[in-house]
Amino acid sequence: MSTRGTGRANGNLPQTKICQFKLVLLGDMAVGKSSLVLRFVKGQFDEFQETTIGAAFLAQSVCLDDTTVKFEIWDTAGQERYHSLAPMYYRGAQAAIVVFDITKPETFERAKAWVKELQRQASPNIVIALAGNKADLADKRLVEYEEAQTYAEDTGLLFMETSAKTAMNVNELFLAIAKKMPKTDTQNPMHAVRHRGVNLQDPDAQSTRSCCGN
Amino acid sequence: MMKEPKDETENNENRKNISSTVPNGISGDPAKTLGLLHGLRVCQDAWAPKSPWDRHGAHTALWGRPAGSFLVVQGSLSQDQLLCVSVGDSGEPVKEFSIMTTEKALRLTASHLAFPDLFQLLHFYTLSRDVLPVCLLVPSWVYTLKNLPDHLVPLLGPKTWLCPSSDLQAKSSMTPETAETAETVMCTIQVTAASGAMCFINPLYLHEHGDDWLTHSSANPVRHPLRRDKRLSTTRTWEGRGLKKRSSSPAEDCSTFNNDRGSFEKTPVTPSTTPGGVVLRRASGTSKEDPLKRASTDSIQSPLPQSPHRVSWIEDKIWLNSPLPSSQLQPPCLELDSLSVSSIEEESEPALSPSPSLPSHRFQLADKMKNRLSAVGQAIGGLMSPQRRLSNRVQEMAERKSGAFAEAVREFIEQTLTSEPTPEITYTEMLQEVRSSLTALREILFDSTEIQSITDSFGDTPDFELDSMLELALHKVALKPVYSHLYVCLKTARRDDGTLQRLEANKSILEDRNLEELEGAAGAGVPDSSVMEKILQRWTAMHEAYSPSKKVGTLLKVCKNIYHSMNANAKPGTVFGADDFLPCLTWVLLRSDVATLQVDTDYMMELLDPMQLQGEGGYYLTSLYAALFYISSFRPRVAKQQLSAEAHRSLSQWHRRRTLHCNQSRRSRNRRTIRRHGSSNGNRRTSEERNSLKASTESSSLTDDKSDTHESLQGLDEELQVLKEEEEGSADREQVQLPETIITSPQIDEKDRAVRVSWNERS
């Protein structure tokens, strides 16, 4: 108690703004949803990693210039029989990655259906990214890049072909999403609360690290 | 304001029998004061040596030192500290004075003068003896410490502190060093008889802080403006029920700024926000003054600017002409410790009347005892974990029947226990009511100075952590008394809407399925019998907990068990995502008491702080809810399209409701309600439901129109599934009631039926 008079460290807020977003992963079973996120989360950012009990829920931060964007990543079960449960997961999500496997056209069709559903039923301002995963299996490609690219443009999605295996475009994808997120988010109460002067991370780590390996 | 030296002498006469060797009075040079405060701060290790030092060490070190030399060490039993002072008396050379840490401040146990920190306390006692036999003596080099290079400061230890040769201004060993400046003494400590009270005035403090804080009671004491500013909340009184606003929290700062007030109010920090200053505590001796004046606060409230420092022994001995209360120079009556606050209050306040306007003598007594208890509790509190301290204080506040918080809690409990789901009020509405009441109660706590004085001592704890700590504390006082009742209501409602029956029935259809049949990943393990046993125990523990937060904690442990089993025999490096986890969770649920789990899940979903619906806990709670929904809605015979349409409809309602709920909680920074049934809010809710219905209608019709290829593929799957079911001979059991809604109320059912009719017409 004798230290009460010595002042509190409340004033030392980090310079960076911290925004937190819920990101939901959708896509058919076995298209590599978890691998993609794991590559992102574990890839090169061990320092930022938050320990979670399993890979179905992961959290990871991305630094932009003046903002730290923290994603809470909600994985969903891709099996059709669990399809009807998805709204519970994407409810309130501010971002979504819809993943398909470039070697399986049916997963692309399924991805389109997800996009349609999200645009209809999810939060109106949700940022949707389409990821053509398993880009390393180019020789087995059955979904052409142009086709997916055109679809994404028409639908107003971010699009990248990715490979969780080689890490191709994985960080880029999340960075692109992070850039597209509204930085004055009003949807996320967590975000709002954490702005009441909360230092989530070591400010040094935030300021000295450049982001996403770029 | 200037005093004549003779006044002081007169007024100190009653102290002369103790010691007349050290006069009160000292130079009031503010620069010097600041120097001293700074110096004390810098060399704290020198005068308050850490652990190996105890009172024995201090006694030894102080033996033979000039009178007034002192050290502060930890007390042997409590967290409280001891001020050991050399008094230069041959009989008892060193005396001890325990320093009590009360909720807002520090004070010597024997005195009633409280200070915001130890430095100011010590500074005061270099100027005034109050209950000490001598003034404290500070080596003069302390005043110049601000000029000392930082790296030298750690070298200053108790030896330096006490070394008589280290330029102590000990010209006279019985005089404080500052006595050398006696010619310039402006007599900071004054005696005045302003407004009938004889008291000391320290113009220095008056100059620093003004005197407006004097008119504030200790119910509204020293606050940390930082916390206030962070929350930007106004303090307002609890009106029992009804709206409780946190006028504009930073939640709106960066977001929903356009709340109903339209603008921020940077709340002018209340005048009581005094960064430093002295908290006055009333003397605990029997007071003969007007009871009205002192009825319910512990502080001295006077209409006029008065003394920053009112020395307690004068107050009682001269001013009040009462015999010196024996308790005053003694530690708090420890025999009271065995009494619980509540038992005292039961006796002292039979009626629940919140009006303290005519306090009885017993009332005052109870107040006093509470004060004592809380002081003791505070002392012990130092040893407890922050959560424990908060919880204890919240508990205490909830039992203090005259308090606003206790009143609100009591009303909440009363109201909740008498409410039951009716055709008009669904159980979800009922639980939402409970949730918003909890949030409102938490706001009261957050704004309470008592709680702030505790949380301020936690240092830089983020507000959301404080919220969850308060939430936990609140669960104990508010949810614990009502949770059995809520469970009964929930269970009845879930039975009435057929969910529990459907769960049980479908469980028996599905329970023989292995993980592959649930489309779990090949290679993922399922819990073996011993892990399953453990999980069942955890489910039981989860069920028995009354706190939704604790329940979620247990749920996470179960999920961890499941992950562990999945990984047990998997190839190293395999990582299981939701594709694998959800089937596995479903598999586990099919071997658990699904009906109980459903009720537990409802309880958590509705009562968990919306903040905690985020993050990992939120994710796995959603998964639990989803898996239960999968089981309860499993209907192999129904064509896929219909299932999908219905699922979408009810989920959309659920979504809508939860979003509303979430928004509500988000907005609840401005809009806090403990609603009464049949209140005017009913209209609003109805219109919300209408909207929700509209939304669901739209979504289900859209779903209908959907004719994607995967739908027909899925239809095929389902047919195959049906064939399989029939082979299994479970067809008879499929005559389960169609799930009207998953979570909606009977009230909505009627409208839902209309929706389905329209849907049927189309198909």
HADDOCK unambig.tbl for C-alpha pairs under 7 A between the chains (distance, minus, plus):
assign (segid A and resid 2 and name CA) (segid B and resid 117 and name CA) 6.20 0.50 0.50
assign (segid A and resid 2 and name CA) (segid B and resid 118 and name CA) 5.22 0.50 0.50
assign (segid A and resid 4 and name CA) (segid B and resid 117 and name CA) 5.77 0.50 0.50
assign (segid A and resid 5 and name CA) (segid B and resid 117 and name CA) 5.15 0.50 0.50
assign (segid A and resid 8 and name CA) (segid B and resid 459 and name CA) 6.43 0.50 0.50
assign (segid A and resid 9 and name CA) (segid B and resid 460 and name CA) 6.47 0.50 0.50
assign (segid A and resid 10 and name CA) (segid B and resid 460 and name CA) 5.80 0.50 0.50
assign (segid A and resid 29 and name CA) (segid B and resid 579 and name CA) 6.28 0.50 0.50
assign (segid A and resid 34 and name CA) (segid B and resid 577 and name CA) 5.34 0.50 0.50
assign (segid A and resid 53 and name CA) (segid B and resid 560 and name CA) 5.74 0.50 0.50
assign (segid A and resid 54 and name CA) (segid B and resid 563 and name CA) 6.54 0.50 0.50
assign (segid A and resid 55 and name CA) (segid B and resid 575 and name CA) 6.66 0.50 0.50
assign (segid A and resid 55 and name CA) (segid B and resid 576 and name CA) 5.98 0.50 0.50
assign (segid A and resid 55 and name CA) (segid B and resid 577 and name CA) 4.96 0.50 0.50
assign (segid A and resid 56 and name CA) (segid B and resid 577 and name CA) 4.29 0.50 0.50
assign (segid A and resid 56 and name CA) (segid B and resid 578 and name CA) 4.75 0.50 0.50
assign (segid A and resid 57 and name CA) (segid B and resid 616 and name CA) 6.35 0.50 0.50
assign (segid A and resid 57 and name CA) (segid B and resid 619 and name CA) 6.79 0.50 0.50
assign (segid A and resid 72 and name CA) (segid B and resid 615 and name CA) 6.65 0.50 0.50
assign (segid A and resid 74 and name CA) (segid B and resid 619 and name CA) 6.88 0.50 0.50
assign (segid A and resid 75 and name CA) (segid B and resid 577 and name CA) 6.70 0.50 0.50
assign (segid A and resid 75 and name CA) (segid B and resid 578 and name CA) 5.45 0.50 0.50
assign (segid A and resid 76 and name CA) (segid B and resid 578 and name CA) 5.10 0.50 0.50
assign (segid A and resid 76 and name CA) (segid B and resid 579 and name CA) 6.62 0.50 0.50
assign (segid A and resid 77 and name CA) (segid B and resid 578 and name CA) 4.76 0.50 0.50
assign (segid A and resid 77 and name CA) (segid B and resid 579 and name CA) 4.01 0.50 0.50
assign (segid A and resid 77 and name CA) (segid B and resid 582 and name CA) 6.50 0.50 0.50
assign (segid A and resid 78 and name CA) (segid B and resid 579 and name CA) 5.76 0.50 0.50
assign (segid A and resid 79 and name CA) (segid B and resid 579 and name CA) 6.97 0.50 0.50
assign (segid A and resid 84 and name CA) (segid B and resid 644 and name CA) 6.48 0.50 0.50
assign (segid A and resid 84 and name CA) (segid B and resid 647 and name CA) 6.21 0.50 0.50
assign (segid A and resid 84 and name CA) (segid B and resid 648 and name CA) 6.83 0.50 0.50
assign (segid A and resid 85 and name CA) (segid B and resid 626 and name CA) 5.74 0.50 0.50
assign (segid A and resid 87 and name CA) (segid B and resid 651 and name CA) 6.97 0.50 0.50
assign (segid A and resid 88 and name CA) (segid B and resid 622 and name CA) 6.74 0.50 0.50
assign (segid A and resid 88 and name CA) (segid B and resid 655 and name CA) 6.91 0.50 0.50
assign (segid A and resid 89 and name CA) (segid B and resid 622 and name CA) 7.00 0.50 0.50
assign (segid A and resid 91 and name CA) (segid B and resid 655 and name CA) 6.51 0.50 0.50
assign (segid A and resid 184 and name CA) (segid B and resid 254 and name CA) 6.49 0.50 0.50
assign (segid A and resid 184 and name CA) (segid B and resid 255 and name CA) 6.64 0.50 0.50
assign (segid A and resid 185 and name CA) (segid B and resid 255 and name CA) 6.52 0.50 0.50
assign (segid A and resid 186 and name CA) (segid B and resid 255 and name CA) 4.57 0.50 0.50
assign (segid A and resid 186 and name CA) (segid B and resid 256 and name CA) 6.27 0.50 0.50
assign (segid A and resid 189 and name CA) (segid B and resid 611 and name CA) 6.98 0.50 0.50
assign (segid A and resid 189 and name CA) (segid B and resid 666 and name CA) 6.12 0.50 0.50
assign (segid A and resid 190 and name CA) (segid B and resid 611 and name CA) 6.31 0.50 0.50
assign (segid A and resid 192 and name CA) (segid B and resid 251 and name CA) 4.53 0.50 0.50
assign (segid A and resid 192 and name CA) (segid B and resid 254 and name CA) 6.60 0.50 0.50
assign (segid A and resid 192 and name CA) (segid B and resid 255 and name CA) 6.85 0.50 0.50
assign (segid A and resid 193 and name CA) (segid B and resid 251 and name CA) 5.43 0.50 0.50
assign (segid A and resid 193 and name CA) (segid B and resid 464 and name CA) 6.48 0.50 0.50
assign (segid A and resid 196 and name CA) (segid B and resid 230 and name CA) 5.93 0.50 0.50
assign (segid A and resid 196 and name CA) (segid B and resid 250 and name CA) 5.83 0.50 0.50
assign (segid A and resid 196 and name CA) (segid B and resid 463 and name CA) 6.95 0.50 0.50
assign (segid A and resid 197 and name CA) (segid B and resid 230 and name CA) 6.98 0.50 0.50
assign (segid A and resid 198 and name CA) (segid B and resid 462 and name CA) 5.29 0.50 0.50
